[in-house]
Structure formats: structure tokens, C-alpha cells
Amino acid sequence: MSGDASHRPDADARLLWELGDIFTDWDAWDQACAEVERLTAAYAALKGTLARSPEALLQALQLGDELGQLVHRVYYYPALSHDTDQRDNATGARRQQAVAHLAARDRPRARLRSSLRPVRVSLEDALLDVLGGGVA
């Protein structure tokens, strides 16, 4: 789905966004929004589990990356669609919905990041012990 150039018939097609590279259609975007909600809940549930094992920490980092990438796709699809025709109120509403997803994702992410600090310090201390026999 290239941007709608109907109001700019002189626009060179090579210069239009290829929104189909982000999502094929609004149904795919809606499915991704549901997935963002599921992943956000799964990410929030990891609070307090990071120090249990290296695998738990890895799971949190990988889930955070996956969620971050998906949220940005969920945001940019309606944002770029809205930029192509700001007269489309439905697309503007979807853009606002995407902003809400960003905010919802950031709340548990900030809480999880704060619980990650002690784990990171412990890992750094362990690494220093291995590499230098401890700090003198």
C-alpha cells in the first residue's frame, strides 16, 4: 500500500512511503495492537524474576526488544498514514491509539528497568571478580 497520492497526482511514486512494508492493512495493524497488549502484560509479569537466572534475564531482554520493535511499527503505520492525508479522522484516531500503546508499554518497562539495576550491578561485580580478582 503506497501512500494515497490521489490528492497529489504529481507525486513521484518512488517518493511515497511503502506502508505495506510495515503492515499489509488495518486488520494486520489491529492484530499487532492486540499482540502489543499481550506482550506488555507478559513483560510486566517479569518484575521480580530477573535475578532468578541468566535465562530469566535473557527472556526479559528479548521480550523487551520484541515489544519495542512491535510498538514502533504499531505507532509508525498510523502516524505515516495520517501524514499522507491529515483530513482522515479515522487514521488520526488510530494514531492516538498507537500513542496510548507507547505510553502503556513504557510504564512496565520503566518499572522493570528499575528492577534490572541491581541485577546489572551484580553481574558487573561478578565480571570484575572473574577478570581482576575483585576490586582492591
matplotlib code that plots the C-alpha trace (Angstrom):
import matplotlib.pyplot as plt

x = [0.0, 1.8, 0.6, -2.6, -1.4, -4.9, -4.7, -1.2, -1.3, 2.0, 3.8, 6.5, 5.6, 9.3, 9.0, 5.9, 6.1, 5.5, 3.3, 2.8, 6.3, 5.1, 1.6, -0.4, -3.6, -5.5, -6.6, -2.9, -2.4, -5.3, -3.8, -0.5, -2.2, -3.7, -0.2, 1.3, -1.2, -0.4, 3.4, 3.1, 1.3, 3.9, 6.7, 5.1, 4.8, 8.6, 9.1, 10.9, 12.1, 15.2, 17.7, 16.5, 18.7, 20.6, 17.7, 15.2, 17.3, 17.7, 14.0, 13.2, 15.8, 14.5, 10.8, 11.7, 13.3, 10.4, 7.9, 9.8, 10.1, 6.4, 5.2, 7.2, 5.7, 2.2, 3.0, 4.5, 1.9, -1.0, 1.4, 2.8, -0.7, -2.0, 0.8, -0.2, -3.7, -4.4, -8.0, -8.7, -10.0, -10.1, -6.4, -5.8, -7.8, -5.6, -2.5, -3.8, -4.4, -0.8, 0.4, -1.6, 0.2, 3.6, 2.6, 1.3, 4.4, 6.7, 5.1, 6.0, 9.3, 10.3, 9.4, 11.3, 14.3, 14.5, 14.5, 17.2, 19.7, 20.6, 20.9, 23.2, 25.4, 25.6, 26.7, 29.2, 30.6, 30.8, 32.6, 35.1, 35.7, 36.4, 38.6, 40.5, 40.1, 37.8, 38.2, 41.0]
y = [0.0, 3.1, 6.4, 7.8, 10.3, 11.0, 14.5, 14.8, 13.3, 14.9, 13.0, 10.6, 7.1, 6.5, 9.2, 7.8, 5.7, 2.0, 1.4, -2.2, -2.9, -2.1, -3.7, -5.1, -3.5, -2.1, -5.7, -6.7, -3.5, -4.3, -7.8, -6.2, -3.9, -7.0, -8.5, -5.4, -5.7, -9.3, -8.7, -5.7, -7.9, -10.6, -8.1, -6.5, -10.0, -10.4, -7.9, -9.5, -12.5, -11.2, -12.3, -15.9, -17.0, -15.8, -17.3, -15.1, -12.0, -13.1, -13.6, -10.1, -8.5, -10.4, -9.7, -6.0, -5.9, -7.7, -5.4, -2.3, -3.2, -4.1, -0.9, 1.2, -0.5, -0.1, 3.6, 4.5, 2.8, 5.2, 8.1, 7.9, 7.1, 10.2, 12.3, 11.4, 12.8, 14.6, 15.1, 11.4, 11.5, 7.7, 7.5, 10.3, 8.3, 5.2, 7.3, 8.4, 4.7, 4.0, 6.7, 5.1, 1.8, 3.6, 5.0, 1.7, -0.1, 2.4, 2.1, -1.6, -1.1, 1.7, -0.5, -3.5, -1.3, -0.2, -3.8, -4.6, -2.2, -4.4, -7.4, -5.4, -4.3, -7.9, -9.0, -6.3, -7.3, -10.9, -9.9, -7.8, -10.8, -13.1, -10.6, -8.9, -10.9, -8.2, -4.5, -3.5]
z = [0.0, -1.1, 0.3, -1.2, -3.8, -5.1, -3.7, -5.1, -8.6, -9.4, -6.7, -7.9, -6.7, -5.8, -3.1, -1.4, 1.7, 1.2, 4.2, 3.2, 4.4, 7.9, 7.9, 4.9, 6.0, 9.1, 10.1, 10.4, 12.4, 14.7, 15.3, 16.2, 18.7, 20.4, 20.4, 22.0, 24.8, 25.3, 25.3, 27.6, 30.2, 29.8, 30.2, 33.3, 34.8, 34.7, 37.5, 40.4, 38.3, 36.7, 39.3, 39.3, 36.5, 33.4, 31.3, 33.1, 32.4, 28.8, 28.4, 29.8, 27.4, 24.4, 25.2, 25.7, 22.3, 20.6, 22.3, 21.4, 17.8, 17.5, 19.3, 17.0, 13.9, 15.5, 16.0, 12.6, 10.5, 11.5, 12.0, 8.4, 7.1, 8.9, 7.5, 3.9, 4.5, 7.7, 6.7, 7.5, 11.1, 11.4, 10.8, 13.3, 15.9, 15.2, 15.6, 19.1, 19.9, 19.0, 21.3, 24.1, 23.3, 23.6, 27.0, 28.2, 27.2, 28.9, 32.4, 33.0, 31.1, 33.5, 36.5, 35.0, 34.2, 37.9, 39.0, 36.4, 38.0, 41.0, 38.6, 36.3, 39.3, 40.5, 37.0, 36.8, 40.2, 39.2, 36.0, 37.9, 40.3, 37.3, 35.4, 38.2, 41.4, 42.8, 43.4, 45.7]

ax = plt.figure().add_subplot(projection="3d")
ax.plot(x, y, z, "-o")
ax.set_aspect("equal")
plt.show()
